[in-house]
């Protein structure tokens, strides 16, 4: 977590400086390029990071040979799928730029994005394997070093090369990340005496179809649909200005999701290792950990949106950015709540449930965006919120009935208090109440959610006392 916070904190600082240097429109173009790369990245990654984490954690001691074959297969398949998707993006970049994102001049920059796409696929498989070894200190060291060098690389790239320089900087940064991951992974396989080889890795192809395929199909309901909604936005009047606002609002979400990912890797590894012997304590911590992180960060952002506005500069000091940020922060908390559920589905090999959940979410999002995207960045943020709220209210009770969600984390006084507090703070920004009133609400809001989370954790404490 410390490595993640420092690494992504520096990346956030670099992002803010880049947004100020490029301006709203060009920063919106950078956001659209990243969204396009992310859309192809779902298929390039093929769920291999998640696959490697679960199966390396499961077999690293009980069947080292199989763990080695899965690592080899993950790396080999990442090169194949990443290479194919990168080639597709490189070839079709001019058509995509002209006919989908309303920016023919971005074709060359999209082709640079093909390199980012390929390296990202390799990084995903490597990081997943490292997490399966529970090499979290090593991952933290890599993230810290990458974060330290990313700041000067990204800022200098944007300063001297504008949009093209910023995209090249992202590619260079990922290249350094890949090299460090590669060295770290070699070290871990030697430490566990696991034969890291591509020989006979084809014997594990069933893992790809049983686990990676539903994972990538589940992801296909997220990345491409996000991209489609972003494409709707940039095709509106003042589209890239609004995309710049939306991308800036997502900067804090990116930081939170990365930090959550640092929690996700050890928890997924621990849950996979425990299997059917998972304790109630671990199950509750799995659900609450990411959610607590999201809510604790969300409250100051909702009470003081003026701070992000000031950081991003005068182009973002308007009502549109304030509302967009508030809504994005709110639905980020829903994403963080569902992170624990996603880990539970992965451990129990229920990724097809995740696919159908994401399919339902995607349909709601597309329909909502068609109606709301005309209102620019705030409208797109509202569309995402509707999709996450409806998806959660309808499908999470199903998981609850199957005992995949611990008691109290879904329907209880504590959970109602937490969500009510967040909704009230969002509404305060929508009605544009004064900074003084929101500052007064800050401490009571924080105390309310802390007390609510302590209440949700109480069943775990009682169970521990009974066990003792």
N, C-alpha and C positions, 0 to 999 in steps of 0.2 A: 504493500500500500504506500509506504514512504517513497519507494522508487517510482511508483506510478504517479503519485501526487507531484513530485518534483519534476519528473519527465514531462507529464502533460501540462503542468503549470507553466513550464517554459514554453511548451508548444502553444498554449493559450496566449501567452504574452507575445509570442512571435505572430500568431494569427491576428491579434489586435493591431499590432504595428503594420502588418501587411494590409489589413482592411483600411487603415488610415492612409497608407501610401497609395494604394490602388484606386480608392474611391468606391462608391457604392456600386456603380455599373460594372466596372471591371472585376470587383470582388464577387459580384453576382455571377459573372462568367466563370471565375475560378470555382465557385460553388457548384455550378452546373457541370463543369468538367469532372470534378470530384464525384458528383452524383452519377455521371455516366460511367466512370470507371468503377464505381461501387456496384452499379447495376450489372455490368459484365463480371465483376468480381465474385458475385454470388455463385456463378457457374464455374468460374476459374478455380475458386477454392474448393468446391465440391464437398463442403462439410468435412474436409480432411482434418482440420485442427481439432474439432470436437471428437471425431473418430479416433484420432491418435491419443488424445487425452484419456478417453474412457478405457481403451483397450490396453494401452501401455500401463496405466495404473492397475488394471485388472490382472495382467499377465507378467509384469516385470519380474516377479519373484516365483510365481507358480509355473510359468512356462516361458522362460527367457527367449527360447528360439522363436516362439510365435510372436513375442513382443518385437523382436528384431525384424521379422518378416513384415509385420504391420508398419513399422517405422519406414522400412525400405519401400513398401508399396505406397505409403502415403506420400513420400518424397517423389517417387516415380510418377504417380498419378497427378501430383501437383504440377510437375513439369509438363505433362501431356495436356491437361485441361487448361492450365495457365497459358501455355504456348498457343493452343488453339484459339482461346478467347482473345488473347493479345493480337494474334494475326487477324482475327475477324474485326477487331476494333480498328486496327491499322488500315485495313482495306476499305472498310465502310465508313471511315471517319468523315470524308467529304459529304456523303449522302446524309449521315446523321446530323452533321452540322447545319446543312441547308434545309432538310425536310422535317426535322423533329425538334431541334432546340433553337431554331430561328436565328442562327448566327453562322453563316457560311465562312466567315473569317476565322472561326475557331477550329477548322479542319486540321491544320498543322499542329496545334496545341493538343488536340485529341490524340494525335498519333504519338506524341510524347507520352500521353497517358497510357498507351499500350504497354510501355516499359514498366510503368508503375503497376499495372495490372498483373504482369507476369511475376515481378518480384514479390508482390503482395501474396500471391498464391503460394509461393515457396515459403515465405515467412509464416503463413498460417499453419502449414503442416509442421514446420520446425517448432514453433511456439507450443503447439498442441502436444507434441512429443515431450518437450521439456516439462510441461505441466504434468504430464502423466508420470514423470519421474519425481514429481514434487520438488523440482529444482527451482524453488521460488526465489531463493536468494540470488541464484545465477540470473534468473529472468529480471529481477530487480536491478542488478548491476548493469545488464544490457540496456534496460529501459532508461536507466539514469544516464549512462554514457550517450545513448542516442538522443535523449532529451537535451543534454548539454551541447551537443554539436548541431542539433536541429535549429536551435535559435539563431546562431550566426549564419548558417547556410540559408535558411528560409528568408531571413531579413535581407541579407545581401543579395540573394537571388531576385527578390521583388524590387529592391532598390535599384540595382543595376540593369535588370532585364525585364522589369515589369511582369506581366502575366506569364510570358514564356519563361522568364527566369525563375518565377515562383514554382512553376510546374517542374522544371528541371531540378530545382532544389528538393522537391518532394521525392523525385526519383533517386537522387544521390543519397538522401537520408535513408530511404528504404534499402538501398544497396549496402550501406554500412550496417544496417540492422541485420540483413541477411548474413553477412560475413560473420558477425559476432554470434548470431544464433547457430550458425554452422559449426563454429569452433566449440561452443558450449555443448551442443548435442553430441559431438564426438567425445567430449570429455565424459558425459553422463553414461553413454553406452559402454565405455571402458570401465567406469566405476561399478556398474551393475553386471559387468561381464556378459553383455548382451551382444550377440553377433549381428552387427549392422551390415546387412548385405541385401542386394537386389535378387540374389539367387533364391529360387523357389518362392518368391514373394507372391507369385500368382496363385499359390494355394490359399491365400487369404482373400481372394476376390469376393467371396460370399459376404465378408464384412462390409464391403463397399455397397453391395446391393441391399443388405439388410439394415445398415445403419447410415451410411453416407448418402444413399439415394433419397430416403425421406428427409434427411437433414438439408440437402441441397434444394429439394422441392419445397420444403418449408421456407427456406431462405429466398427462393424464387418468388414467393408471395410477398416478400418485403422489399428487397432491393429494386427490382424492376418496377414495382408499383410506386415506390417512392419517386423513382426517376420519372415515371409517367406523370405524376402529379406536379413535379418540378417543371416538366416540359409544358404542362398546361399553364403554369404560372408565367414562364418566360414568354409565352405566346400571347399574353395579355398586354394591353397598353402599359407602358412603363414597366414591362416584365422584368428586365434585368435589374432595375432599381429595387423592385420588390424582392427579387431573388437575393440581392445583396443584403437586404434587411433580414430575410429568413435565414440565410447562411450565417450571419453574425449571431442571431439568436440561438442557432444550433451549436455555436462554439462551446457554450457551457454544457450542453447536453453531451457533446463529444467527450469532454473532460470527465463527466460523471459516468458515462458508459464505459470509458476506459478503466476508471478506478473500479467500477463494478466488475469488469472483466478480470481484474487482479484478484478480486474476491472469488469470482466464479471458478477460476482454474483450481485453486486448492480445494474448494468445496466439492467440485465435481470429482476430483481425484479421491478425496476422502469418502464421498458417498459411493463411488464405484468400488473402492477397496473394501468398504464395509458390507456392501451388497444388501442382503436381506436382514443383516444384523444392525442396520442403521438405528441409532437410538432416537428417542423423542427429542432429546436435547439437540442433536445434530440436525434433525428434520426441521425444528423450529428456527434454529439459527440460519439454516439454509434459506428459509423463506424471508426472515426478517432482516438479515444483514444488508443486502443490497437496498431494500426498501428504506431502512433507517438512514443509510448514507444519502439516498436521494432526497428524502424529506428534510434532513438537517441542513443540507446545502440549499434546498429550494426556498426555505423561509427567509433568509436574508436577501436572496435575489428578488423575491416577491415584495418584500418590504422596502427594499432600496434599489429599484431598477435604474435609478439615476446613476448609480456607480458604473454599471456596464455601459450606459449611454455616454458617460464622461470618458470612459476608457476607449471606446470606439471612435469618438470624435463628433464634431458638429453635424456631420451627415446623418447621424443616428439619434440625434437628440430631438425626437419627434414622438407624437402619440402612437404612430403606427409601429415603431420599433418597441415601444414600451408594452403595448398590448400583445404583440407577437411574442416577445420574450416571456411575458407572464403565462401565456397559454402553453408555449413550448415547455417551460419549466413544470407546469402542472402535469402535462401528459408524460413528461419524462419520469415523474414519480410513479405513474401507472406502469411504465416500462420496467422500472426498477423493481416494483412489486412482483411482476411476472417473471423476472429473471430467475428467482428461486424455483418457480414452477417449471420453467424450461429445463433446469438442471435435473429436477425430479423425473421429468418425462424421459430425458436422455439416459439416466441411470436405469430406468425400468424398461428401456427399449420401446418406448411409446411415442417415438418421433412422428409416427403417422397421425397421432392425435394433434401434435403440434402443427403438422401440415394442414389439417382441416381447420384448425383454429386460425392459422394465418390466412387461409383462403377466405374464410368468413370475414376476417379483418380487412383483407384487400378489397373485397366487394363493397363493403361499407365505405371505405376510404375513397374509392373511385367515384362512387355515387355522390358522396358528400362534396368531393372536390369539384365535380361538375357544377354544383349549385353555388359553392362558396368561393371558388378561386377568383371570381370576378372582383372580389374585394381585396385582392392583393395578398401580401404576406400574412396579415391577420386572418384572412379567409382560409388560407391553406392550413394555418395552425389550428383553426377551429375544426377543419375537416379531420385532421389527425386526432384531435381530442375526441370527437364524436366516434371515430372508428375504435379507439382504444376503450372508451367508456362502454359502448354497446357490446364489444367483444368480451370485455371482462364481466359485465353484469350477466351475460347469457351463458358463457362457457365455464367460467371459474367455478360456479356452484356445482357443475357436473364433476369437476375434479375433486371438489370438496366432498361430494357424496361417495366418491371412490376412495376417500381417505388419503388423497395425494397432497392435500393442504391441511396443515395442523389446525386444530380447533381454535377459534378465536381470532385467527389472522384475517378472516374474511368478513364474518358477521359478528360483531361484538361492540361494546361501548367504546373500547379503545380505538378500533379501526374506524368507526363512525366519527369519532372525535378528530382523528388525524385528517380524514378526507374533508370533513366540514371546515376545518381550519384552513386547509389549502384553498378550498373553493371561495371562502370569504376573502382571503387575501387577493385572489385573482379578481374578484368582483370589485374590490377597493381600487385596483388599478384601472379596471374598465370604466368605472364611474369617475375616475380621475380625482380621488380625494387628495388632500394635501400631504406633503412629505411628513409634516409634523404628526398627523393622525396615524400614518403608517409606522412612524418611528415609535409612537406610544404603543402600538399593537405588537411590536416586534417581540419584546420580552415575554408578555403573556402567551403569545402564540408558541414561542419556543418551549416554554414551560409546559404548556398543554400537551404538545406532541411528545415531549420527553416522558411525562407522566403516563401518557397512553402507551408508549412503547414499553415502559417498565411493567405496566399491567399485562401486556401481551406476553412478556417474558416470564411472568410469575408462575404459570403452570410448569415451566421448565425447572424453576428453582424449587418448587414444591416436590416435583418428581425426584430431583437430586437429593433433597432432604430425606424423602421416604426411602430412597435407595440406601443412603448412608445409615 
